[in-house]
Structures are given as C-alpha cells and as structure tokens.
Amino acid sequence: MITLHRLGHTPEPFALNPDLIVTVEAAHDTYITLSTGLRLPVTESMEEVVTAIRDWRVLVLHRALEGTPTVVRHI
C-alpha cells in the first residue's frame, strides 16, 4: 500500500492499493482514477505518486526475489 493525502480543507492521509490505479492525472490538482471508476483528488504531485508506486513495486519484487516473507497483520 502507498500512503497519500486527500485534497480538502485538512489533507487526510489514506492507504491505497496501487494495483487499483488506472491513471494519474496532473491538471490543476492531481487526480487518481481507480479501476472501480472512483476519482480521487490528492495533495501529492503526479511525480510523487508515480515515485511512491515505483518504490512500492520495487520493495514487493525485492522481497519476492530474496525470499523474505511478507508480514501480514490482521486488525
């Protein structure tokens, strides 16, 4: 999951599964469109979102290749 901040009066942090992202658009603000059709405005720039996605995928692939188990926490 990547952590982003909703655009609004007070930016609210939230975690997002990058596998749900279809597009990231940089208009006046940054909008993320999900495979569900939901469109989310975020405070991060398009470059910051792309970097967060790339870093997350590198981490997942690195752990898979080295055989490091992924910790699953049930809440």
N, CA, C and O atoms as a DFTB+ gen file, in Angstrom:
300 C
 N C O
     1  1       0.838      -1.176       0.000
     2  2       0.000       0.000       0.000
     3  2       0.886       1.243       0.000
     4  3       1.979       1.251       0.565
     5  1       0.390       2.278      -0.641
     6  2       1.082       3.557      -0.597
     7  2       0.221       4.530       0.215
     8  3      -1.005       4.420       0.238
     9  1       0.873       5.473       0.872
    10  2       0.157       6.459       1.673
    11  2       0.090       7.769       0.908
    12  3       1.107       8.302       0.464
    13  1      -1.128       8.277       0.763
    14  2      -1.368       9.544       0.084
    15  2      -2.235      10.417       0.987
    16  3      -2.631       9.994       2.074
    17  1      -2.528      11.633       0.536
    18  2      -3.350      12.554       1.316
    19  2      -4.475      13.100       0.448
    20  3      -4.239      13.626      -0.640
    21  1      -5.704      12.967       0.945
    22  2      -6.859      13.504       0.230
    23  2      -6.766      15.019       0.182
    24  3      -6.344      15.661       1.144
    25  1      -7.161      15.571      -0.938
    26  2      -7.193      17.012      -1.089
    27  2      -8.479      17.534      -0.455
    28  3      -9.567      17.042      -0.754
    29  1      -8.356      18.511       0.403
    30  2      -9.522      19.071       1.071
    31  2      -9.099      20.153       2.028
    32  3      -7.970      20.641       1.967
    33  1     -10.006      20.533       2.918
    34  2      -9.686      21.571       3.888
    35  2      -8.509      21.150       4.761
    36  3      -7.578      21.927       4.974
    37  1      -8.554      19.922       5.263
    38  2      -7.441      19.340       6.005
    39  2      -7.051      18.058       5.289
    40  3      -7.840      17.114       5.254
    41  1      -5.856      18.000       4.718
    42  2      -5.470      16.789       3.990
    43  2      -5.539      15.553       4.899
    44  3      -4.912      15.516       5.958
    45  1      -6.295      14.563       4.478
    46  2      -6.455      13.335       5.252
    47  2      -5.595      12.230       4.653
    48  3      -5.737      11.925       3.468
    49  1      -4.695      11.611       5.448
    50  2      -3.901      10.510       4.910
    51  2      -4.757       9.257       4.734
    52  3      -5.681       9.007       5.508
    53  1      -4.435       8.481       3.709
    54  2      -5.089       7.197       3.486
    55  2      -4.129       6.278       2.751
    56  3      -3.206       6.734       2.075
    57  1      -4.356       4.981       2.889
    58  2      -3.532       3.977       2.211
    59  2      -4.292       3.484       0.991
    60  3      -5.501       3.263       1.048
    61  1      -3.573       3.313      -0.114
    62  2      -4.184       2.907      -1.369
    63  2      -3.402       1.756      -1.975
    64  3      -2.172       1.774      -2.008
    65  1      -4.126       0.759      -2.450
    66  2      -3.512      -0.354      -3.161
    67  2      -3.182       0.122      -4.576
    68  3      -4.098       0.411      -5.346
    69  1      -1.895       0.214      -4.940
    70  2      -1.517       0.726      -6.257
    71  2      -2.037      -0.124      -7.419
    72  3      -2.120       0.360      -8.548
    73  1      -2.386      -1.379      -7.156
    74  2      -2.914      -2.232      -8.215
    75  2      -4.274      -1.753      -8.715
    76  3      -4.714      -2.163      -9.789
    77  1      -4.943      -0.895      -7.955
    78  2      -6.253      -0.374      -8.354
    79  2      -6.156       0.880      -9.223
    80  3      -7.158       1.327      -9.781
    81  1      -4.955       1.449      -9.340
    82  2      -4.788       2.711     -10.074
    83  2      -4.774       2.455     -11.573
    84  3      -4.024       1.619     -12.076
    85  1      -5.630       3.204     -12.277
    86  2      -5.676       3.133     -13.736
    87  2      -4.892       4.297     -14.328
    88  3      -4.057       4.105     -15.212
    89  1      -5.166       5.519     -13.830
    90  2      -4.441       6.693     -14.323
    91  2      -4.148       7.666     -13.183
    92  3      -4.839       7.697     -12.164
    93  1      -3.097       8.456     -13.394
    94  2      -2.768       9.569     -12.510
    95  2      -2.684      10.788     -13.421
    96  3      -1.887      10.811     -14.359
    97  1      -3.503      11.796     -13.148
    98  2      -3.574      12.981     -13.993
    99  2      -3.134      14.214     -13.224
   100  3      -3.468      14.388     -12.052
   101  1      -2.389      15.052     -13.895
   102  2      -1.978      16.322     -13.303
   103  2      -2.665      17.438     -14.062
   104  3      -2.156      17.909     -15.079
   105  1      -3.801      17.854     -13.580
   106  2      -4.488      19.015     -14.137
   107  2      -4.125      20.172     -13.210
   108  3      -2.944      20.378     -12.929
   109  1      -5.088      20.914     -12.738
   110  2      -4.796      21.942     -11.726
   111  2      -4.353      21.247     -10.438
   112  3      -3.430      21.705      -9.763
   113  1      -5.020      20.134     -10.104
   114  2      -4.656      19.284      -8.974
   115  2      -4.322      17.907      -9.525
   116  3      -4.470      17.663     -10.722
   117  1      -3.872      17.004      -8.657
   118  2      -3.573      15.640      -9.081
   119  2      -4.776      14.760      -8.779
   120  3      -5.300      14.767      -7.665
   121  1      -5.207      14.003      -9.785
   122  2      -6.344      13.097      -9.646
   123  2      -5.905      11.686      -9.972
   124  3      -5.202      11.450     -10.954
   125  1      -6.333      10.739      -9.125
   126  2      -6.062       9.327      -9.344
   127  2      -7.386       8.661      -9.693
   128  3      -8.360       8.776      -8.949
   129  1      -7.420       7.965     -10.825
   130  2      -8.608       7.229     -11.214
   131  2      -8.361       5.754     -10.937
   132  3      -7.350       5.193     -11.359
   133  1      -9.298       5.130     -10.220
   134  2      -9.180       3.724      -9.852
   135  2      -9.956       2.843     -10.824
   136  3     -10.808       3.326     -11.570
   137  1      -9.657       1.563     -10.810
   138  2     -10.353       0.605     -11.673
   139  2     -11.835       0.513     -11.334
   140  3     -12.624       0.013     -12.136
   141  1     -12.216       0.985     -10.164
   142  2     -13.619       0.980      -9.750
   143  2     -14.385       2.165     -10.339
   144  3     -15.610       2.228     -10.234
   145  1     -13.660       3.107     -10.961
   146  2     -14.275       4.299     -11.514
   147  2     -14.171       5.500     -10.592
   148  3     -14.444       6.626     -11.010
   149  1     -13.779       5.277      -9.344
   150  2     -13.637       6.367      -8.380
   151  2     -12.473       7.264      -8.789
   152  3     -11.426       6.777      -9.217
   153  1     -12.660       8.563      -8.657
   154  2     -11.621       9.536      -8.990
   155  2     -11.267      10.296      -7.718
   156  3     -12.122      10.964      -7.138
   157  1     -10.015      10.199      -7.282
   158  2      -9.573      10.776      -6.013
   159  2      -8.639      11.961      -6.236
   160  3      -7.623      11.822      -6.916
   161  1      -8.966      13.126      -5.674
   162  2      -8.011      14.244      -5.700
   163  2      -7.026      14.088      -4.535
   164  3      -7.440      13.821      -3.407
   165  1      -5.743      14.252      -4.800
   166  2      -4.720      14.107      -3.759
   167  2      -3.807      15.329      -3.748
   168  3      -3.712      16.064      -4.732
   169  1      -3.136      15.530      -2.609
   170  2      -2.240      16.683      -2.473
   171  2      -0.890      16.446      -3.145
   172  3      -0.209      17.403      -3.511
   173  1      -0.499      15.193      -3.310
   174  2       0.794      14.872      -3.912
   175  2       0.793      15.211      -5.407
   176  3      -0.248      15.189      -6.065
   177  1       1.976      15.523      -5.920
   178  2       2.113      15.767      -7.358
   179  2       2.077      14.431      -8.100
   180  3       2.227      13.370      -7.495
   181  1       1.878      14.496      -9.410
   182  2       1.878      13.278     -10.207
   183  2       3.209      12.540     -10.059
   184  3       3.228      11.313      -9.967
   185  1       4.309      13.269     -10.035
   186  2       5.628      12.663      -9.900
   187  2       5.774      11.942      -8.552
   188  3       6.358      10.861      -8.483
   189  1       5.243      12.543      -7.489
   190  2       5.313      11.912      -6.162
   191  2       4.494      10.618      -6.127
   192  3       4.917       9.634      -5.520
   193  1       3.338      10.615      -6.766
   194  2       2.505       9.410      -6.810
   195  2       3.216       8.316      -7.595
   196  3       3.270       7.167      -7.156
   197  1       3.759       8.667      -8.751
   198  2       4.470       7.688      -9.583
   199  2       5.678       7.129      -8.835
   200  3       5.940       5.928      -8.900
   201  1       6.408       7.972      -8.135
   202  2       7.562       7.516      -7.354
   203  2       7.126       6.571      -6.233
   204  3       7.782       5.557      -5.992
   205  1       6.033       6.891      -5.551
   206  2       5.529       6.019      -4.476
   207  2       5.129       4.654      -5.025
   208  3       5.400       3.630      -4.397
   209  1       4.486       4.630      -6.195
   210  2       4.093       3.364      -6.822
   211  2       5.329       2.558      -7.200
   212  3       5.405       1.359      -6.934
   213  1       6.300       3.230      -7.824
   214  2       7.525       2.551      -8.247
   215  2       8.273       1.975      -7.039
   216  3       8.709       0.825      -7.073
   217  1       8.422       2.763      -5.980
   218  2       9.117       2.299      -4.778
   219  2       8.407       1.106      -4.152
   220  3       9.055       0.163      -3.697
   221  1       7.082       1.145      -4.127
   222  2       6.303       0.042      -3.559
   223  2       6.519      -1.240      -4.374
   224  3       6.728      -2.313      -3.808
   225  1       6.469      -1.120      -5.695
   226  2       6.644      -2.302      -6.553
   227  2       8.075      -2.866      -6.435
   228  3       8.261      -4.083      -6.430
   229  1       9.065      -1.995      -6.340
   230  2      10.452      -2.454      -6.162
   231  2      10.572      -3.221      -4.847
   232  3      11.211      -4.272      -4.803
   233  1       9.970      -2.712      -3.784
   234  2      10.012      -3.383      -2.491
   235  2       9.367      -4.770      -2.560
   236  3       9.922      -5.745      -2.053
   237  1       8.200      -4.850      -3.186
   238  2       7.493      -6.131      -3.303
   239  2       8.332      -7.125      -4.112
   240  3       8.491      -8.277      -3.709
   241  1       8.861      -6.687      -5.237
   242  2       9.670      -7.582      -6.076
   243  2      10.966      -7.990      -5.372
   244  3      11.384      -9.144      -5.463
   245  1      11.597      -7.054      -4.674
   246  2      12.825      -7.353      -3.948
   247  2      12.579      -8.428      -2.887
   248  3      13.352      -9.378      -2.762
   249  1      11.509      -8.269      -2.135
   250  2      11.180      -9.262      -1.107
   251  2      10.868     -10.618      -1.725
   252  3      11.235     -11.653      -1.168
   253  1      10.199     -10.621      -2.862
   254  2       9.866     -11.887      -3.526
   255  2      11.130     -12.582      -4.025
   256  3      11.257     -13.800      -3.901
   257  1      12.058     -11.822      -4.584
   258  2      13.270     -12.416      -5.140
   259  2      14.231     -12.918      -4.071
   260  3      14.922     -13.916      -4.274
   261  1      14.277     -12.232      -2.934
   262  2      15.195     -12.675      -1.874
   263  2      14.543     -13.681      -0.935
   264  3      15.208     -14.247      -0.067
   265  1      13.261     -13.900      -1.105
   266  2      12.568     -14.882      -0.286
   267  2      12.180     -14.386       1.088
   268  3      11.865     -15.186       1.969
   269  1      12.198     -13.078       1.287
   270  2      11.796     -12.512       2.572
   271  2      10.276     -12.604       2.700
   272  3       9.548     -12.103       1.844
   273  1       9.805     -13.235       3.756
   274  2       8.344     -13.322       3.905
   275  2       7.734     -11.956       4.174
   276  3       8.324     -11.116       4.853
   277  1       6.564     -11.755       3.638
   278  2       5.829     -10.524       3.881
   279  2       4.982     -10.710       5.127
   280  3       4.239     -11.685       5.247
   281  1       5.098      -9.774       6.046
   282  2       4.359      -9.860       7.293
   283  2       2.919      -9.429       7.013
   284  3       2.675      -8.351       6.470
   285  1       1.988     -10.274       7.385
   286  2       0.573      -9.960       7.246
   287  2       0.031      -9.717       8.634
   288  3       0.114     -10.582       9.506
   289  1      -0.527      -8.534       8.838
   290  2      -1.090      -8.197      10.132
   291  2      -2.598      -8.151      10.026
   292  3      -3.151      -7.443       9.184
   293  1      -3.252      -8.897      10.868
   294  2      -4.716      -8.882      10.896
   295  2      -5.157      -7.897      11.949
   296  3      -4.693      -7.939      13.088
   297  1      -6.044      -7.021      11.569
   298  2      -6.513      -5.989      12.504
   299  2      -7.869      -6.376      13.033
   300  3      -8.449      -5.646      13.837
